[in-house]
Amino acid sequence: MATIILPNEAELRQGDASRASRDRKIRFFRNQILPRIILIIMCAIFVMPFYWMVTQSLKSNEELTRYPPTWFVQDPQWENYKLATEKIPFWMFFRNTVFITAMCVIGSLISNPIIAYGFSRVQWPGRDKIFMIVLATVFMPFPAIIVAYLDVWTSLGLVPTFWPLIIPSFLGSAFFVFLLRQFMLQIPMDLSDAARMDGANEFQIFANIIMPLTKPALGVIAILSGMGAWNDFLGPLIFLLKQKLYTLAIGLTFFQSQADRDIKFNLMMAASVMVVLPVVVIFLFFQRFFVQGMTVGAVKG
């Protein structure tokens, strides 16, 4: 007759402890290690094009023709950046781009908070219905209205000037108004009511109470409007018909059109790096406001 040996209490506790330890390790890997591995891989995928552009901009003509291509620059050619600015009037295009971008950011920070305040903090007949109409314009693509848009600015005598690219930012953007409205809805109405009881008018409430509380959302608007104006290609292509008014986005087409002649691929990459780098630096400095403004402003519908 076979003898059945039962595990004692110490062995049972040891087995439970080992299983608990194994479960903790699995949870730690799933919750801590695995997400970081995925983030590192995704980050590498998104950073790789920028890294490749920078390395190509620093290579000599001989190194560019090597096969297989080298992943690391063996002899950095920093003068490529100087040569890139000499092939086209780079700094003139840079000044034009900075001016348009700065004016668009200022216009967005002035107009959109005022419009959003009227749609979120002030009660008036038909407010929500009109807001829905404004929000519907988000789905209207720019190419669909480009002919009428150009005809309006031409009839006003503002083509070719910077104003068709700047004035719309002072009239508000449907998406920015929506973002700020959602953010302002998070602010308790008791703050506005208390200020009214103390004798404050709507402008004082807007400037002294609401605006300081919407800094994260304003940071998002500044970043998005600045990046949109800096990278805009279609607008300058349509309205800026003179070379002295061109922006960097249009200036890069000079490199592409002359790449087979006197401008080399490494110089084109150097110019591209100088165009992209300011946007990357600004985003890195203000990413905290970007994340906070996008998440908090999207909580309440």
SULPE-V203397 format. One record per residue. N is the residue number from 1. SS is DSSP state (H for helix, E for strand, L for the rest). PHI is phi in whole degrees, 0 to 359 (NA if undefined). Layout:
N_SS_PHI + N_SS_PHI
This chain:
1_L_NA + 2_L_286 + 3_L_260 + 4_L_267 + 5_L_258 + 6_L_270 + 7_L_292 + 8_L_280 + 9_H_294 + 10_H_294 + 11_H_294 + 12_H_296 + 13_H_296 + 14_H_295 + 15_H_294 + 16_H_296 + 17_H_294 + 18_H_294 + 19_H_293 + 20_H_296 + 21_H_294 + 22_H_295 + 23_H_295 + 24_H_296 + 25_H_296 + 26_H_295 + 27_H_296 + 28_H_297 + 29_H_294 + 30_H_289 + 31_H_267 + 32_H_246 + 33_H_281 + 34_H_300 + 35_H_300 + 36_H_291 + 37_H_298 + 38_H_297 + 39_H_296 + 40_H_295 + 41_H_296 + 42_H_295 + 43_H_298 + 44_H_297 + 45_H_296 + 46_H_281 + 47_H_278 + 48_H_304 + 49_H_300 + 50_H_293 + 51_H_298 + 52_H_295 + 53_H_295 + 54_H_294 + 55_H_296 + 56_H_294 + 57_H_290 + 58_L_261 + 59_L_274 + 60_L_279 + 61_H_297 + 62_H_293 + 63_H_291 + 64_H_293 + 65_L_271 + 66_L_287 + 67_L_225 + 68_L_289 + 69_L_293 + 70_L_272 + 71_L_275 + 72_L_238 + 73_L_285 + 74_L_275 + 75_L_224 + 76_L_301 + 77_L_252 + 78_L_292 + 79_H_290 + 80_H_300 + 81_H_291 + 82_H_292 + 83_H_294 + 84_H_295 + 85_H_285 + 86_H_267 + 87_H_287 + 88_L_226 + 89_L_290 + 90_H_299 + 91_H_289 + 92_H_292 + 93_H_296 + 94_H_295 + 95_H_297 + 96_H_299 + 97_H_294 + 98_H_297 + 99_H_296 + 100_H_297 + 101_H_297 + 102_H_298 + 103_H_292 + 104_H_293 + 105_H_295 + 106_H_298 + 107_H_298 + 108_H_293 + 109_H_286 + 110_H_268 + 111_H_281 + 112_H_296 + 113_H_299 + 114_H_294 + 115_H_294 + 116_H_296 + 117_H_297 + 118_H_293 + 119_H_273 + 120_H_240 + 121_L_246 + 122_L_241 + 123_L_269 + 124_L_206 + 125_L_300 + 126_L_74 + 127_H_298 + 128_H_292 + 129_H_294 + 130_H_293 + 131_H_297 + 132_H_296 + 133_H_294 + 134_H_298 + 135_H_295 + 136_H_295 + 137_H_291 + 138_H_299 + 139_H_274 + 140_L_268 + 141_L_291 + 142_H_298 + 143_H_301 + 144_H_288 + 145_H_244 + 146_H_294 + 147_H_293 + 148_H_296 + 149_H_299 + 150_H_293 + 151_H_295 + 152_H_296 + 153_H_290 + 154_H_291 + 155_H_295 + 156_L_276 + 157_L_74 + 158_L_253 + 159_L_241 + 160_L_262 + 161_L_216 + 162_L_283 + 163_H_296 + 164_H_299 + 165_H_269 + 166_H_259 + 167_H_302 + 168_H_303 + 169_H_292 + 170_H_275 + 171_H_254 + 172_L_94 + 173_L_232 + 174_H_300 + 175_H_293 + 176_H_294 + 177_H_297 + 178_H_299 + 179_H_298 + 180_H_291 + 181_H_298 + 182_H_298 + 183_H_291 + 184_H_291 + 185_L_293 + 186_L_284 + 187_L_279 + 188_L_300 + 189_H_292 + 190_H_299 + 191_H_296 + 192_H_291 + 193_H_296 + 194_H_294 + 195_H_293 + 196_H_294 + 197_H_295 + 198_L_275 + 199_L_98 + 200_L_282 + 201_L_272 + 202_H_296 + 203_H_293 + 204_H_294 + 205_H_296 + 206_H_296 + 207_H_282 + 208_H_263 + 209_H_243 + 210_H_286 + 211_H_301 + 212_H_298 + 213_H_278 + 214_L_255 + 215_H_302 + 216_H_302 + 217_H_293 + 218_H_295 + 219_H_297 + 220_H_298 + 221_H_297 + 222_H_299 + 223_H_293 + 224_H_293 + 225_H_292 + 226_H_294 + 227_H_294 + 228_H_295 + 229_H_289 + 230_H_293 + 231_H_264 + 232_L_297 + 233_L_244 + 234_H_293 + 235_H_299 + 236_H_300 + 237_H_296 + 238_H_275 + 239_H_263 + 240_L_261 + 241_L_268 + 242_L_248 + 243_H_296 + 244_H_291 + 245_H_258 + 246_L_297 + 247_L_260 + 248_H_295 + 249_H_299 + 250_H_285 + 251_H_298 + 252_H_294 + 253_H_294 + 254_H_296 + 255_H_297 + 256_H_293 + 257_H_286 + 258_L_251 + 259_L_297 + 260_L_273 + 261_L_245 + 262_L_262 + 263_L_252 + 264_L_270 + 265_H_295 + 266_H_294 + 267_H_290 + 268_H_296 + 269_H_292 + 270_H_297 + 271_H_295 + 272_H_296 + 273_H_297 + 274_H_293 + 275_H_281 + 276_H_280 + 277_H_303 + 278_H_301 + 279_H_294 + 280_H_295 + 281_H_295 + 282_H_297 + 283_H_295 + 284_H_295 + 285_H_285 + 286_H_245 + 287_H_294 + 288_H_298 + 289_H_294 + 290_H_297 + 291_H_294 + 292_H_295 + 293_H_292 + 294_H_288 + 295_H_279 + 296_H_293 + 297_L_290 + 298_L_257 + 299_L_285 + 300_L_255 + 301_L_265
